[in-house]
Amino acid sequence: MLTIKILGSGCPNCQQVEQIAKKAVETLSVDAAFVKVTDVRDIMKYPILSTPGLVVNEKLVCAGRIPSEAEVTTWITSALA
């Protein structure tokens, strides 16, 4: 099972990243646990300069922008390999 973390305050951009990630997981038909990380100290544990951030299995794959569903699908597929 994958662990996917959304790093950010819960702003609209963070919500959009979460929706894109959920859509990618659904498309791939894989099991994933989603975790929202909103505490600044916890976010700073990752090499991130701006939110939103996306972490797949403890690897920061995107920060400071909203990725496309195709990008997220690629990252999830790579994490499963």
BELFENPE-V116309 format. One record per backbone hydrogen bond with DSSP energy under -0.5 kcal/mol. NH is the residue of the N-H (numbers start at 1). CO is the residue of the C=O. Records with the same first field share a line. If there is no record, write none. Layout:
# BELFENPE-V116309
NH=CO, CO
This chain:
# BELFENPE-V116309
2=31
4=2, 33
5=3, 55
6=35
7=5, 53
8=6, 37
15=11
16=12
17=13
18=14
19=15
20=16
21=17
22=18
23=19
24=20
25=21
26=22
27=23
28=24
29=25
30=25
33=2
34=32
35=4
37=6, 35
38=36
43=39
44=40
45=42
46=43
48=46
52=7
53=7
54=62
55=5
56=59
57=3, 55
59=56
60=58
61=54, 59
62=54
64=50, 52
65=52
67=65
72=68
73=69
74=70
75=71
76=72
77=73
78=74
79=75
80=76
81=77
